[in-house]
Structure formats: structure tokens, C-alpha cells
Amino acid sequence: MANTIALKRRIGSIKNTKQITKAMELVSASKMRRAQERALKSRAYQSLAYELLEKLSNLQEVETHPLFEKRKVNSKLYILITSNSTLAGAYNSNVIKMLAKAITADLDKNITSNVIAIGNQGANFVRKLKGINLLGVYPAFGDSPTENDIRPVLDTILDKYRSKEVDSVELIYTLYKSNLVQIATELNILPAEKSENADVNKQTFTNFEPSVEVVLDNVTQRLIEVQLWQSLLESLASEHSMRMLAMKNATDNASDIIDDLTLEFNTARQASITQELAEITGGAEALKD
């Protein structure tokens, strides 16, 4: 009897867990649809903005501008985008592994690594590393980030590069491909890379009004802001997709465990009933004798 009582309690406990994971799956599915729509709507704009950033880097006039200056990389700044919470499958671990790989490569080249962490999971990982400068920690900006949310991150990026405290800035985030496919991605935003199709021997001259400095300061800032903004939207869509899938798998596993425990419970109960019947029958036979 004790065995059947323990099994019954386990079945009840797993059923409660299944209800929670099912609810989390439905919530993530709802959030995923909204995040997916936002990410896909602005993706074309982000691609054109990055293409424009590449084209600007090909112009001769911008070579001396602080945000386009190419110099030896002695210090790198990584913008790591993770979530505040767990239970999202490999969402956090994928980008953290990419960051760890990049930091290892930097150490081999004697390059100083700096990190700005968006999301507590990434910040907790970086805090455990020695010799890594954690310049800032920003909790995940929720399901509807605003321009004001990313402004401090953008200002830090521009200030650190202008002051030559860092020589390269890279985004590490998760690119949303589909509900089942999300890819950890590394994107260089400063200095802007020259386009692969550009003619390196071609000298291009362009008229800037009112001046090169004024135009590039404003335009470059906007273009980098677009990259940061889109990476947040892609990460949100990926996070909710991976959490939805993780919770669906957890719900399915709970159903399988409940079925196995129910079968075990019925077997144990049948064995208990059979034993009781055998004892009653044995007692009745003993009384006849």
C-alpha cells in the first residue's frame, strides 16, 4: 500500500508541473508571435543600414573620422545579449559559448576583452571570469524595448571607441531564423567593415553638407543604433521561440512520465489486490481444515 501511495503522490506532483510548463508554453507562444512580427518587419531596414555603414567605410573622406578609424586591435568590446531568466533551452548557452570562444582567441593574441552584458544570465557568467572588464550590466529590456532603453549602451559604445579605449566593437546575439532554428551570431559594428564587393583601389569623393564631421557623427550614430535595436528584437524572438519549444518538450516528457507511473501504479495496485485475495482464500481454506 505504501508503494501505491508514493506513486500516486508522484503522479499528482508531475501533473502539477505539467500544468505549469503547459501554461509557460502558451505564454511564450503568444509573446513569440509578437516578437517575431517586430523582428521581421525591421530586418530589411537593418540590412540596408548595415550596407550603408559599409559604403561609408569605403569613402576616402571618412578614413580620419574617429568612428571609422582603423587601428591595431589591442582592446575589444563585446555587447552580449542574453535573458534574465532560464528555462529557454540553449538560448543563453549558445551566445555565452560564442563569447567564451572569442575571449579565448583574444587572450592568445594579448587583446584585452571588455563586455557590456544585456541580461542577467550573461552578466553572471562574465562575473566569474578573471581578467575580463565588465563595463556595464543592463537587465533584459522586456518584451517592448524602447530607444531610451538602449541609449546608455549606445553612448558607451561610441564614447569608448572615440576615446580609443577599445579598438573594435562586436555584438553577440541570437539571430531568429524560424520557430525551430535560432543561430548565435557575432556582428562587427565598429569599425565598419569594408564591403566585400568594394574596389579597394578606387578613390571615392563625396560632398558632405554641412561638413563631414557633422554628417558622419549623426548618420553613424543612427546606423549603429539600428544594429543594436535589431539585435535586441532578434534575440527576443529567439528567446520566446526557444522557451516555447523547451516548455513543449517538458510538457511532453511529463506526459510520458505520468503514463509510465500510472502503469506502474496500476500494476502495483493489481499486485496488492491479488495478494489480498490470495490471503483471504488461504485463510478460508485454513478454516475449512
Contacts in CASP RR format, 6 or more apart in sequence:
PFRMAT RR
TARGET T0000
AUTHOR 0000-0000-0000
METHOD contacts of the structure
MODEL  1
MANTIALKRRIGSIKNTKQITKAMELVSASKMRRAQERALKSRAYQSLAY
ELLEKLSNLQEVETHPLFEKRKVNSKLYILITSNSTLAGAYNSNVIKMLA
KAITADLDKNITSNVIAIGNQGANFVRKLKGINLLGVYPAFGDSPTENDI
RPVLDTILDKYRSKEVDSVELIYTLYKSNLVQIATELNILPAEKSENADV
NKQTFTNFEPSVEVVLDNVTQRLIEVQLWQSLLESLASEHSMRMLAMKNA
TDNASDIIDDLTLEFNTARQASITQELAEITGGAEALKD
1 272 0 8 1.000
3 268 0 8 1.000
4 265 0 8 1.000
4 268 0 8 1.000
4 269 0 8 1.000
4 272 0 8 1.000
7 261 0 8 1.000
7 264 0 8 1.000
7 265 0 8 1.000
7 268 0 8 1.000
8 265 0 8 1.000
10 261 0 8 1.000
11 258 0 8 1.000
11 261 0 8 1.000
11 262 0 8 1.000
11 265 0 8 1.000
14 254 0 8 1.000
14 257 0 8 1.000
14 258 0 8 1.000
14 261 0 8 1.000
15 254 0 8 1.000
15 258 0 8 1.000
17 250 0 8 1.000
17 254 0 8 1.000
18 251 0 8 1.000
18 254 0 8 1.000
18 255 0 8 1.000
18 258 0 8 1.000
21 247 0 8 1.000
21 250 0 8 1.000
21 251 0 8 1.000
21 254 0 8 1.000
22 247 0 8 1.000
22 251 0 8 1.000
24 87 0 8 1.000
24 243 0 8 1.000
24 247 0 8 1.000
25 244 0 8 1.000
25 247 0 8 1.000
25 248 0 8 1.000
25 251 0 8 1.000
28 240 0 8 1.000
28 241 0 8 1.000
28 243 0 8 1.000
28 244 0 8 1.000
28 247 0 8 1.000
29 240 0 8 1.000
29 244 0 8 1.000
31 143 0 8 1.000
31 240 0 8 1.000
32 179 0 8 1.000
32 237 0 8 1.000
32 240 0 8 1.000
32 241 0 8 1.000
32 244 0 8 1.000
34 143 0 8 1.000
35 143 0 8 1.000
35 233 0 8 1.000
35 236 0 8 1.000
35 237 0 8 1.000
35 239 0 8 1.000
35 240 0 8 1.000
36 176 0 8 1.000
36 237 0 8 1.000
36 241 0 8 1.000
38 233 0 8 1.000
38 236 0 8 1.000
38 237 0 8 1.000
39 176 0 8 1.000
39 230 0 8 1.000
39 233 0 8 1.000
39 234 0 8 1.000
39 236 0 8 1.000
39 237 0 8 1.000
42 229 0 8 1.000
42 230 0 8 1.000
42 233 0 8 1.000
43 230 0 8 1.000
43 234 0 8 1.000
45 226 0 8 1.000
45 230 0 8 1.000
46 226 0 8 1.000
46 227 0 8 1.000
46 229 0 8 1.000
46 230 0 8 1.000
49 222 0 8 1.000
49 223 0 8 1.000
49 226 0 8 1.000
49 227 0 8 1.000
50 223 0 8 1.000
50 226 0 8 1.000
50 227 0 8 1.000
51 195 0 8 1.000
52 219 0 8 1.000
52 223 0 8 1.000
53 189 0 8 1.000
53 192 0 8 1.000
53 220 0 8 1.000
53 223 0 8 1.000
53 224 0 8 1.000
53 227 0 8 1.000
54 192 0 8 1.000
54 193 0 8 1.000
54 194 0 8 1.000
54 195 0 8 1.000
54 198 0 8 1.000
55 195 0 8 1.000
55 198 0 8 1.000
56 62 0 8 1.000
56 68 0 8 1.000
56 192 0 8 1.000
56 216 0 8 1.000
56 219 0 8 1.000
56 220 0 8 1.000
56 223 0 8 1.000
57 68 0 8 1.000
57 191 0 8 1.000
57 192 0 8 1.000
57 193 0 8 1.000
57 194 0 8 1.000
57 195 0 8 1.000
58 194 0 8 1.000
58 195 0 8 1.000
58 198 0 8 1.000
58 204 0 8 1.000
59 204 0 8 1.000
59 205 0 8 1.000
59 206 0 8 1.000
60 203 0 8 1.000
60 204 0 8 1.000
60 205 0 8 1.000
61 205 0 8 1.000
61 206 0 8 1.000
61 208 0 8 1.000
61 212 0 8 1.000
62 68 0 8 1.000
62 212 0 8 1.000
62 216 0 8 1.000
63 69 0 8 1.000
63 70 0 8 1.000
65 212 0 8 1.000
65 213 0 8 1.000
65 216 0 8 1.000
65 220 0 8 1.000
66 161 0 8 1.000
66 162 0 8 1.000
67 158 0 8 1.000
67 161 0 8 1.000
67 162 0 8 1.000
67 190 0 8 1.000
67 191 0 8 1.000
67 216 0 8 1.000
67 217 0 8 1.000
67 220 0 8 1.000
68 191 0 8 1.000
68 192 0 8 1.000
68 216 0 8 1.000
68 220 0 8 1.000
69 191 0 8 1.000
70 191 0 8 1.000
71 164 0 8 1.000
71 167 0 8 1.000
72 167 0 8 1.000
73 111 0 8 1.000
73 167 0 8 1.000
73 168 0 8 1.000
74 110 0 8 1.000
74 111 0 8 1.000
74 112 0 8 1.000
74 167 0 8 1.000
75 111 0 8 1.000
75 112 0 8 1.000
75 113 0 8 1.000
75 114 0 8 1.000
75 165 0 8 1.000
75 166 0 8 1.000
75 167 0 8 1.000
75 168 0 8 1.000
76 102 0 8 1.000
76 106 0 8 1.000
76 111 0 8 1.000
76 112 0 8 1.000
76 113 0 8 1.000
76 114 0 8 1.000
76 166 0 8 1.000
76 167 0 8 1.000
76 168 0 8 1.000
76 169 0 8 1.000
76 170 0 8 1.000
77 114 0 8 1.000
77 115 0 8 1.000
77 116 0 8 1.000
77 135 0 8 1.000
77 157 0 8 1.000
77 160 0 8 1.000
77 161 0 8 1.000
77 166 0 8 1.000
77 168 0 8 1.000
77 169 0 8 1.000
77 170 0 8 1.000
78 99 0 8 1.000
78 102 0 8 1.000
78 103 0 8 1.000
78 113 0 8 1.000
78 114 0 8 1.000
78 115 0 8 1.000
78 116 0 8 1.000
78 169 0 8 1.000
78 170 0 8 1.000
78 171 0 8 1.000
78 172 0 8 1.000
79 115 0 8 1.000
79 116 0 8 1.000
79 118 0 8 1.000
79 153 0 8 1.000
79 157 0 8 1.000
79 169 0 8 1.000
79 170 0 8 1.000
79 171 0 8 1.000
79 172 0 8 1.000
79 173 0 8 1.000
79 228 0 8 1.000
79 231 0 8 1.000
80 95 0 8 1.000
80 96 0 8 1.000
80 99 0 8 1.000
80 115 0 8 1.000
80 116 0 8 1.000
80 117 0 8 1.000
80 118 0 8 1.000
80 122 0 8 1.000
80 126 0 8 1.000
80 172 0 8 1.000
80 173 0 8 1.000
81 95 0 8 1.000
81 118 0 8 1.000
81 119 0 8 1.000
81 171 0 8 1.000
81 172 0 8 1.000
81 173 0 8 1.000
81 174 0 8 1.000
81 231 0 8 1.000
81 232 0 8 1.000
81 235 0 8 1.000
82 91 0 8 1.000
82 92 0 8 1.000
82 95 0 8 1.000
82 96 0 8 1.000
82 117 0 8 1.000
82 118 0 8 1.000
82 119 0 8 1.000
82 120 0 8 1.000
82 121 0 8 1.000
82 122 0 8 1.000
82 123 0 8 1.000
82 140 0 8 1.000
83 91 0 8 1.000
83 92 0 8 1.000
83 119 0 8 1.000
83 120 0 8 1.000
83 121 0 8 1.000
83 140 0 8 1.000
83 239 0 8 1.000
84 119 0 8 1.000
84 120 0 8 1.000
84 121 0 8 1.000
84 139 0 8 1.000
84 140 0 8 1.000
85 121 0 8 1.000
86 92 0 8 1.000
86 121 0 8 1.000
87 243 0 8 1.000
87 246 0 8 1.000
87 247 0 8 1.000
88 239 0 8 1.000
88 242 0 8 1.000
88 243 0 8 1.000
88 246 0 8 1.000
89 242 0 8 1.000
89 243 0 8 1.000
89 245 0 8 1.000
89 246 0 8 1.000
90 242 0 8 1.000
91 174 0 8 1.000
91 182 0 8 1.000
91 238 0 8 1.000
91 239 0 8 1.000
91 242 0 8 1.000
91 243 0 8 1.000
92 121 0 8 1.000
92 122 0 8 1.000
94 174 0 8 1.000
94 182 0 8 1.000
94 184 0 8 1.000
95 122 0 8 1.000
95 172 0 8 1.000
95 173 0 8 1.000
95 174 0 8 1.000
95 184 0 8 1.000
96 121 0 8 1.000
96 122 0 8 1.000
96 125 0 8 1.000
97 184 0 8 1.000
98 172 0 8 1.000
98 184 0 8 1.000
98 186 0 8 1.000
99 115 0 8 1.000
99 125 0 8 1.000
99 126 0 8 1.000
99 172 0 8 1.000
102 113 0 8 1.000
102 170 0 8 1.000
102 172 0 8 1.000
102 186 0 8 1.000
103 113 0 8 1.000
103 129 0 8 1.000
103 132 0 8 1.000
106 112 0 8 1.000
106 113 0 8 1.000
107 113 0 8 1.000
112 133 0 8 1.000
113 131 0 8 1.000
113 132 0 8 1.000
113 133 0 8 1.000
114 132 0 8 1.000
114 133 0 8 1.000
114 134 0 8 1.000
114 135 0 8 1.000
114 160 0 8 1.000
114 166 0 8 1.000
115 126 0 8 1.000
115 132 0 8 1.000
115 133 0 8 1.000
115 134 0 8 1.000
115 135 0 8 1.000
115 136 0 8 1.000
116 134 0 8 1.000
116 135 0 8 1.000
116 136 0 8 1.000
116 137 0 8 1.000
116 138 0 8 1.000
116 153 0 8 1.000
116 156 0 8 1.000
116 157 0 8 1.000
117 123 0 8 1.000
117 126 0 8 1.000
117 134 0 8 1.000
117 136 0 8 1.000
117 137 0 8 1.000
117 138 0 8 1.000
118 138 0 8 1.000
118 140 0 8 1.000
118 141 0 8 1.000
118 153 0 8 1.000
118 232 0 8 1.000
119 137 0 8 1.000
119 138 0 8 1.000
119 139 0 8 1.000
119 140 0 8 1.000
120 137 0 8 1.000
120 139 0 8 1.000
120 140 0 8 1.000
123 134 0 8 1.000
123 136 0 8 1.000
123 137 0 8 1.000
126 132 0 8 1.000
126 134 0 8 1.000
127 134 0 8 1.000
135 156 0 8 1.000
135 160 0 8 1.000
136 156 0 8 1.000
138 149 0 8 1.000
138 152 0 8 1.000
138 153 0 8 1.000
141 149 0 8 1.000
141 150 0 8 1.000
141 232 0 8 1.000
142 236 0 8 1.000
143 236 0 8 1.000
145 229 0 8 1.000
145 232 0 8 1.000
145 233 0 8 1.000
145 236 0 8 1.000
147 225 0 8 1.000
147 229 0 8 1.000
150 225 0 8 1.000
150 228 0 8 1.000
150 229 0 8 1.000
150 232 0 8 1.000
153 228 0 8 1.000
154 221 0 8 1.000
154 224 0 8 1.000
154 225 0 8 1.000
154 228 0 8 1.000
157 169 0 8 1.000
157 189 0 8 1.000
157 190 0 8 1.000
157 224 0 8 1.000
157 228 0 8 1.000
158 221 0 8 1.000
158 224 0 8 1.000
160 166 0 8 1.000
160 169 0 8 1.000
161 167 0 8 1.000
161 169 0 8 1.000
161 190 0 8 1.000
161 191 0 8 1.000
168 188 0 8 1.000
168 190 0 8 1.000
168 191 0 8 1.000
169 188 0 8 1.000
169 189 0 8 1.000
169 190 0 8 1.000
170 186 0 8 1.000
170 187 0 8 1.000
170 188 0 8 1.000
170 189 0 8 1.000
171 185 0 8 1.000
171 186 0 8 1.000
171 187 0 8 1.000
171 189 0 8 1.000
171 227 0 8 1.000
171 228 0 8 1.000
171 231 0 8 1.000
172 184 0 8 1.000
172 185 0 8 1.000
172 186 0 8 1.000
173 184 0 8 1.000
173 185 0 8 1.000
173 187 0 8 1.000
173 231 0 8 1.000
173 232 0 8 1.000
173 234 0 8 1.000
173 235 0 8 1.000
174 182 0 8 1.000
174 183 0 8 1.000
174 184 0 8 1.000
174 185 0 8 1.000
174 234 0 8 1.000
174 235 0 8 1.000
174 238 0 8 1.000
174 239 0 8 1.000
175 182 0 8 1.000
175 183 0 8 1.000
175 184 0 8 1.000
175 185 0 8 1.000
175 234 0 8 1.000
175 238 0 8 1.000
176 182 0 8 1.000
176 234 0 8 1.000
176 237 0 8 1.000
176 238 0 8 1.000
176 241 0 8 1.000
177 183 0 8 1.000
178 241 0 8 1.000
179 241 0 8 1.000
179 244 0 8 1.000
179 245 0 8 1.000
180 241 0 8 1.000
180 245 0 8 1.000
182 238 0 8 1.000
182 241 0 8 1.000
182 242 0 8 1.000
185 234 0 8 1.000
187 227 0 8 1.000
187 231 0 8 1.000
189 224 0 8 1.000
189 227 0 8 1.000
189 228 0 8 1.000
190 224 0 8 1.000
192 220 0 8 1.000
194 200 0 8 1.000
208 214 0 8 1.000
208 215 0 8 1.000
208 216 0 8 1.000
209 215 0 8 1.000
END
